Amino acid sequence: MSEPEKKVKSNFLNSVNDFLDRFILPWPVRYLTFRFVILATIGLLIPLLLFADNTVLVLGVNSYLNVMSVAVSSIVLLYATISEIRQQQIAELQEKRAQEDHIHVTDMHTMVLESINNQRVEIAELKQILSTMSGKGIEPNEQQPVPDLYAMHPRGQERYKANDHFDRMQKQLHHNHMVSSVRESINQGPSDDSPEI
């Protein structure tokens, strides 16, 4: 399959998923989470015991309970998968923000150290000028270079790479093919032609 065909198929599937998520799937969720429906479904266990001789009633109630069980399991699995993906996205964003903040603080600290070093150089030059004017010789102090704060990090320069947070999260996450495929469809976001609520 060529790249344009894959893109068309992916856009079509994303449009179908967006439509189902917005207009179809909320209704079974609302029905299944309605308190009266939950109590009525649990209450259907009583006729199964009382009217065990009535085969039609027992089969009907049993079929209803089986359908409800499958629907609830499927919806729980879907929302658990989506929730896991959202949590991973949040964790990735938090780690990325922490890395950006860490780089910013390190850069600011480096600027402060450079400013202090510049002040030391200027003070040493002023001392040299004053000693020359007074006729006394002064031994210039050896200036210390500004330490490389990036190299001082326990993980070294790798901590500051652009994809460091992503690489670290990938090593820690349990990889599941289904979750990965759903994550890809979520990361692509809704298609441009999908309807708005």
C-alpha positions in Angstrom: 0.0 0.0 0.0 1.4 3.4 -1.0 1.9 6.3 1.4 -1.1 8.3 0.1 -3.3 5.3 0.4 -2.2 4.7 4.0 -2.9 8.3 4.8 -6.4 8.2 3.2 -7.1 5.0 5.1 -5.8 6.4 8.4 -7.9 9.6 7.9 -11.0 7.5 7.2 -10.4 5.4 10.3 -9.8 8.5 12.4 -13.0 10.1 11.1 -15.0 6.9 12.0 -13.4 6.8 15.5 -14.1 10.5 16.0 -17.8 10.0 15.0 -18.2 6.9 17.2 -16.5 8.6 20.2 -18.7 11.7 19.9 -22.1 10.5 18.8 -22.5 6.7 19.4 -20.3 5.4 22.3 -21.5 8.0 24.9 -25.1 6.6 24.7 -24.2 3.0 25.9 -22.0 4.5 28.5 -24.8 6.7 29.8 -27.2 3.8 29.7 -24.9 1.4 31.5 -23.9 3.9 34.2 -27.5 4.9 35.0 -28.2 3.8 38.6 -31.6 2.4 37.9 -30.3 0.3 35.0 -27.6 -1.1 37.3 -30.1 -2.0 40.0 -32.6 -3.5 37.5 -29.8 -5.6 35.9 -28.8 -6.9 39.3 -32.5 -7.5 40.1 -32.9 -9.7 37.1 -30.9 -12.4 38.9 -33.9 -13.0 41.2 -36.3 -14.1 38.3 -33.5 -16.5 37.2 -33.8 -18.3 40.5 -37.6 -18.0 41.0 -38.6 -19.0 37.5 -35.9 -21.5 36.7 -38.5 -23.7 35.0 -39.5 -21.1 32.4 -36.9 -21.7 29.7 -37.9 -18.7 27.5 -37.6 -16.3 30.4 -34.3 -17.7 31.7 -32.8 -17.7 28.2 -34.0 -14.1 27.6 -32.7 -12.8 30.9 -29.4 -14.7 30.4 -28.9 -13.3 26.9 -29.5 -9.8 28.2 -27.1 -10.3 31.1 -24.5 -11.7 28.7 -24.8 -8.7 26.3 -24.6 -6.3 29.3 -21.5 -8.1 30.5 -19.8 -7.9 27.1 -20.7 -4.3 26.7 -19.5 -3.3 30.1 -16.2 -5.2 29.6 -15.6 -3.7 26.2 -16.3 -0.1 27.4 -14.1 -0.6 30.5 -11.3 -1.9 28.4 -11.7 1.0 25.9 -11.7 3.7 28.5 -8.9 2.0 30.5 -6.8 2.0 27.4 -7.6 5.6 26.6 -6.9 6.6 30.2 -3.5 4.8 30.2 -2.6 6.6 27.0 -3.6 10.0 28.4 -1.7 9.3 31.6 1.4 8.5 29.5 1.0 11.7 27.5 0.7 13.7 30.7 3.8 12.0 32.1 5.7 12.7 28.9 4.6 16.4 29.0 5.6 16.7 32.7 9.0 15.1 32.0 9.5 17.4 29.0 8.6 20.5 31.0 10.9 19.4 33.8 13.7 18.9 31.3 13.1 22.4 29.8 13.0 23.9 33.3 16.2 22.1 34.2 17.9 23.4 31.1 16.7 26.9 31.8 17.9 26.9 35.4 21.3 25.5 34.3 21.6 28.2 31.6 20.7 30.9 34.2 23.2 29.5 36.6 25.9 29.5 33.9 25.1 33.1 33.1 25.5 34.0 36.8 28.8 32.2 37.0 30.0 33.9 33.8 28.9 37.3 35.3 30.8 36.6 38.5 33.9 35.5 36.5 33.7 38.7 34.5 33.5 40.8 37.7 36.6 38.9 39.0 38.5 39.7 35.8 37.5 43.4 36.0 38.5 43.6 39.7 41.8 42.0 38.8 42.3 44.6 36.1 41.4 47.4 38.4 43.9 46.1 41.0 46.5 45.9 38.3 45.8 49.5 37.3 45.9 50.7 40.9 49.1 48.9 41.6 50.7 50.4 38.5 49.6 53.9 39.5 50.9 53.5 43.0 54.2 51.9 41.8 53.7 48.7 43.6 53.8 45.4 41.7 51.0 43.0 42.2 50.9 39.3 41.2 47.7 38.7 39.1 45.5 35.9 40.3 44.9 33.0 38.1 41.3 33.2 36.9 39.3 30.0 37.3 37.3 29.0 34.2 33.5 28.8 34.4 32.6 25.2 35.2 30.5 23.4 32.6 27.3 22.7 34.5 26.0 20.4 31.8 29.0 18.1 32.3 28.5 18.2 36.1 25.1 16.5 35.9 25.2 12.9 37.0 24.0 11.7 33.6 26.2 14.2 31.7 25.3 15.8 28.4 22.7 13.0 27.7 20.3 14.7 30.2 20.1 17.7 27.9 19.4 15.9 24.7 16.1 16.9 23.0 14.5 13.4 23.2 16.0 12.4 26.5 12.6 12.4 28.3 11.0 10.2 25.5 13.9 7.7 25.5 13.8 7.4 29.3 10.0 6.9 29.3 10.2 4.2 26.6 12.6 2.2 28.7 10.3 2.3 31.7 7.0 1.6 29.9 5.5 -1.8 29.3 4.9 -2.0 25.5 1.6 -3.3 24.4 0.8 -3.5 20.7 -2.9 -2.6 21.1 -2.1 0.3 23.4 0.6 1.5 21.0 -1.8 1.4 18.0 -4.5 3.3 19.9 -1.9 5.8 21.1 -0.9 6.5 17.5 -4.4 7.2 16.5 -4.9 9.5 19.5 -1.6 11.3 18.9 -2.7 12.0 15.3 -5.7 13.8 16.8 -9.1 14.4 15.3 -9.2 14.9 11.5 -9.9 18.3 10.2 -13.2 17.3 8.6 -14.6 15.7 11.8 -17.8 17.3 13.1 -17.6 19.6 16.1 -19.9 19.1 19.1 
